[in-house]
């Protein structure tokens, strides 16, 4: 009996070790696939980070949920076409965007550039005393996009100064209007003007930080929800078929008046009733210091798959049927001499990571909709001393950069991966349980084997 008991203990001991090995076996063919890091030391650190997160309870992702508002493509790009002074450059931009394979543009319809001088005043007199039609260039952008069979995600933000009683020096140029009805009026005007031509409308951008809710007032999820719901109601009243995107939340770990963690901000939005006021959720998809394959997932780390934690909040709030669209996704090629605020990669990596980002979304994330690369080009290079300038795909003179070529080759190649299925999600949820059961058994059996046997 003593011999059988020892054999049983050994079997359980070995099974617990096997369980630990299986539970920690990553779904990756290389350290790069697991961590998104290309050098050995960061890869080894990344493995430790991954282990730390993989054995914790995993986010609820509801991969089987039926998605609303599905599109045939996920390929989008951010544009600043309103800043091009020459109409021919807007046309050239959209033709190159089309030729690259992008089928969506995320284009701001800048409130302060349309209703400039006062309520109901759509004549631009900033450079011409006689004034010009402030709508004209936006009309052309819409027309050119339709001619090139490109859908527009119209981002509505940036209130004019007349909407706030305090001077812009105190509020900041992106602070919300004093009266949210003014924004609702503007949103309704845009929807009505472009009915049948523009379907997607995004309300604001990064209201939880980066001074996009003003410089001298705390970010406020309750107030943003009120603005969002006001605009949603006004848009749907004009066009019930319009599709409204909530403003993308900036991924941040801060909990301050100026920047509030996006997961906390979103949860407070839901508590304030935001779930009834958007059709599609938006998120940002910056990789920063690691590549698109990075599988680490912690609320305190910002990397490419960070939006899975946004998805978790949505599922828990009953919004599993709503997709997430990535408003901005890219890696930064900032040169030496400029602080790498958004990470630093080579031009080759920028293009490769961008392709891998689209591939991963197509393979792994069935709730993912359009992903808009940040960004196509700027009208001029006067911002080249700023790190964010180096996300671009093209120089102001239309010289393509390597990332443009890499993405174009991928999008025009047509050999896109399909969704790999739900096995990976099931294993993601089961892994922590197998790990902790195996670890507990191993500890128990180790204690039994070291405990002195009674004679």
KATARA-V399265 format. One record per residue. N is the residue number from 1. RES is the residue in one letter. PSI is psi as a letter, one per 30 degrees, with the letter a starting at -180 (NA if undefined). OMEGA is omega as a letter, one per 40 degrees, with the letter a starting at -180 (none if undefined). D_CENTER is the distance of its C-alpha to the mean C-alpha in Angstrom with 2 decimals. Layout:
n={N N}
res={RES RES}
psi={PSI PSI}
omega={OMEGA OMEGA}
d_center={D_CENTER D_CENTER}
This chain:
n={1 2 3 4 5 6 7 8 9 10 11 12 13 14 15 16 17 18 19 20 21 22 23 24 25 26 27 28 29 30 31 32 33 34 35 36 37 38 39 40 41 42 43 44 45 46 47 48 49 50 51 52 53 54 55 56 57 58 59 60 61 62 63 64 65 66 67 68 69 70 71 72 73 74 75 76 77 78 79 80 81 82 83 84 85 86 87 88 89 90 91 92 93 94 95 96 97 98 99 100 101 102 103 104 105 106 107 108 109 110 111 112 113 114 115 116 117 118 119 120 121 122 123 124 125 126 127 128 129 130 131 132 133 134 135 136 137 138 139 140 141 142 143 144 145 146 147 148 149 150 151 152 153 154 155 156 157 158 159 160 161 162 163 164 165 166 167 168 169 170 171 172 173 174 175 176 177 178 179 180 181 182 183 184 185 186 187 188 189 190 191 192 193 194 195 196 197 198 199 200 201 202 203 204 205 206 207 208 209 210 211 212 213 214 215 216 217 218 219 220 221 222 223 224 225 226 227 228 229 230 231 232 233 234 235 236 237 238 239 240 241 242 243 244 245 246 247 248 249 250 251 252 253 254 255 256 257 258 259 260 261 262 263 264 265 266 267 268 269 270 271 272 273 274 275 276 277 278 279 280 281 282 283 284 285 286 287 288 289 290 291 292 293 294 295 296 297 298 299 300 301 302 303 304 305 306 307 308 309 310 311 312 313 314 315 316 317 318 319 320 321 322 323 324 325 326 327 328 329 330 331 332 333 334 335 336 337 338 339 340 341 342 343 344 345 346 347 348 349 350 351 352 353 354 355 356 357 358 359 360 361 362 363 364 365 366 367 368 369 370 371 372 373 374 375 376 377 378 379 380 381 382 383 384 385 386 387 388 389 390 391 392 393 394 395 396 397 398 399 400 401 402 403 404 405 406 407 408 409 410 411 412 413 414 415 416 417 418 419 420 421 422 423 424 425 426 427 428 429 430 431 432 433 434 435 436 437 438 439 440 441 442 443 444 445 446 447 448 449 450 451 452 453 454 455}
res={X X X X X X X X X X X X X X X X X X X X X X X X X X X X X X X X X X X X X X X X X X X X X X X X X X X X X X X X X X X X X X X X X X X X X X X X X X X X X X X X X X X X X X X X X X X X X X X X X X X X X X X X X X X X X X X X X X X X X X X X X X X X X X X X X X X X X X X X X X X X X X X X X X X X X X X X X X X X X X X X X X X X X X X X X X X X X X X X X X X X X X X X X X X X X X X X X X X X X X X X X X X X X X X X X X X X X X X X X X X X X X X X X X X X X X X X X X X X X X X X X X X X X X X X X X X X X X X X X X X X X X X X X X X X X X X X X X X X X X X X X X X X X X X X X X X X X X X X X X X X X X X X X X X X X X X X X X X X X X X X X X X X X X X X X X X X X X X X X X X X X X X X X X X X X X X X X X X X X X X X X X X X X X X X X X X X X X X X X X X X X X X X X X X X X X X X X X X X X X X X X X X X X X X X X X X X X X X X X X X X X X X X X X X X X X X X X X X X X X X X X X X X X X X X X X X X X X X}
psi={e e e e e e e e e e e e e e e e e e e e e e f g j l i k f l e e f e f g k f l e e e e e e e e e e e e e e f g l k l l k f i f f k k k l h k l f l g j l k k l h f f f j f k e f e e e e e e e e e e e f f k g k k j k k j j e f f e i e f l k g j g k j g e f j f f l l j f f e e e e e e e e e e e e g h k k k j j k j a i k l e f f k e k l f f e e l f g k l l e j f f e e e e e e e e e e e e g k f e k e k k k j a k h f g a h g g g l e g k k k j f e e e e e e e e e e e e e e f e e j f f k k k k k k k k k j k f l i l e e k k k e e e e e e e e e e g g f f g g l e k k l l l h k f c g l a f f k g k j k f g k j a e g f f e e e e e e e e f g g h f f k l k k j e k k l l k h k l k f k k i e g l k l l e e e e e e e e e f e e e e e e e f i f f k b k j j k j l d l l f l g f g f g k e f f g f l f k l f g g j k l e e e e e e e e e e f e f i k l l k f a f e e e e e e e f e e e e e e e e e e e e e e e e e e f f k k k k NA}
omega={i a i a i i i i i i i i a i i i i i i a a a a i a i a a i i i i a a a i a i a a i i a i a i i i a i a a a a i i a a i a i a a a i a i i i i a a i a i i i a i a a a i a a i a i i i i i a i i i i a i a i a i i i a i i a a a i a i a a a a i a a i a a a a a a i i i a a i a a i i a i i a a i i i a i i i i i a i a a i a i a a a a a a i a i i a a a a a a i i a a i i i i i a i i i i a a a a i a a i a a a a a i i i a a i i i a i i a a i a i a a i i i i i i i a i a a a a i a i i a a a i a a i i i i i i i a i a i a i a a a i a a i a a i i i i i a i a a i a i i a i i i i a a i i a i a a a a a i a i i a i i i a a a a i i i i i i a a i i i a a a a i i i i a a i i i a a a a i a i a a a a a i i i i i i a i a i i i a i i i a i a a a a a i a i a i a i a e a i i a a a a i a i a a a i a i a i a i i a i i a i a a i a a i i i a a i a i a a i i a a i a a a i i i i a a a a a i a a i i i i i a i a a i i i a a i a a i a none}
d_center={61.72 60.61 59.72 57.68 55.90 54.95 53.72 51.58 50.12 49.40 47.67 45.39 44.76 43.78 41.64 39.68 39.12 38.05 35.65 34.04 33.76 32.22 29.73 28.56 28.53 25.01 23.51 23.46 26.03 25.69 24.57 21.97 20.58 20.46 19.24 17.61 20.40 23.12 25.96 28.13 28.12 24.33 24.34 27.03 25.28 22.14 24.35 25.60 22.18 21.31 24.66 24.13 21.00 22.15 25.27 23.71 22.89 19.75 17.04 18.03 15.92 18.49 18.08 21.17 20.02 20.65 17.64 18.12 17.21 16.99 16.99 18.99 16.38 12.72 13.34 12.17 12.42 12.37 15.99 18.38 21.29 22.85 23.71 25.76 29.33 30.79 30.09 30.86 27.87 25.55 27.34 27.13 23.38 22.79 25.35 23.75 20.30 22.16 24.20 21.29 20.08 17.10 17.71 15.17 14.73 12.61 15.59 16.42 19.67 20.73 22.93 24.95 25.62 26.95 28.84 29.90 33.25 33.60 33.03 33.62 34.25 32.43 34.69 33.42 36.30 34.59 36.20 38.80 41.23 41.80 38.14 35.91 33.87 30.41 29.05 30.55 27.84 25.19 27.69 27.98 24.25 24.18 27.40 26.36 23.10 25.26 27.86 25.43 24.00 20.48 18.55 17.17 14.22 16.13 14.36 17.12 17.51 19.83 23.10 26.43 28.76 31.23 28.95 29.52 32.95 32.15 31.99 28.73 29.93 29.61 26.49 24.27 23.37 20.15 21.78 22.02 25.33 28.24 28.64 25.62 27.88 27.76 24.04 24.77 27.55 25.42 22.74 25.68 27.28 24.35 24.07 27.85 28.25 25.89 26.68 26.92 24.93 21.46 19.98 16.38 15.98 13.11 14.59 13.82 10.97 10.37 13.64 13.68 14.36 15.01 17.95 16.06 18.29 21.27 23.02 25.69 24.57 22.55 19.12 20.05 18.15 21.41 21.88 18.38 18.97 22.29 20.92 18.34 21.20 23.58 21.54 20.78 24.51 25.57 23.35 24.55 28.09 28.05 26.31 25.80 24.04 21.27 17.79 15.91 12.19 11.60 10.20 6.67 7.76 8.08 8.31 12.09 15.19 17.45 19.50 21.19 21.98 19.77 16.65 16.13 14.23 11.22 12.93 16.18 14.99 13.62 16.85 18.90 17.36 18.50 21.84 22.22 21.86 18.37 18.33 20.79 18.98 15.93 15.75 12.07 9.35 6.10 3.07 2.04 3.76 7.06 10.11 12.46 15.78 15.45 14.76 12.68 15.45 15.21 16.04 16.46 14.88 15.93 14.75 16.32 14.51 11.18 10.40 8.36 9.02 8.35 6.50 10.11 11.42 9.57 11.12 14.31 14.66 14.31 16.88 19.18 19.19 20.23 17.13 16.91 17.62 14.55 11.75 8.00 6.67 3.64 5.15 5.52 6.35 9.86 12.71 15.34 19.01 20.53 24.32 26.73 27.95 24.63 22.90 19.87 17.55 14.45 16.40 18.76 19.16 21.75 21.44 22.15 19.43 16.84 17.82 18.31 15.03 13.26 15.59 15.17 11.39 12.29 15.30 13.80 11.56 14.82 16.97 15.37 12.94 14.94 12.73 10.02 10.60 9.97 7.61 8.55 9.77 10.33 13.23 16.52 19.14 20.67 24.07 25.80 25.51 26.59 23.36 23.97 24.99 21.47 19.06 16.01 18.28 18.14 14.77 16.80 17.94 21.22 23.81 25.00 28.06 26.13 26.75 24.18 22.69 22.51 18.78 19.60 22.48 20.70 17.98 20.80 22.98 20.49 19.55 23.25 24.51 23.75 23.98 20.71 20.51 20.68 19.44 21.49 22.35 22.37 24.64 21.97 20.51 24.11 24.90 21.84 23.30 26.91 26.65 26.90 29.94 31.69 31.13 32.57 35.42 36.33 36.16 38.33 40.82 41.03 41.81 44.34 46.08 46.21 47.92 50.31 51.23 51.95 53.87 57.61 59.26 62.24 65.46}
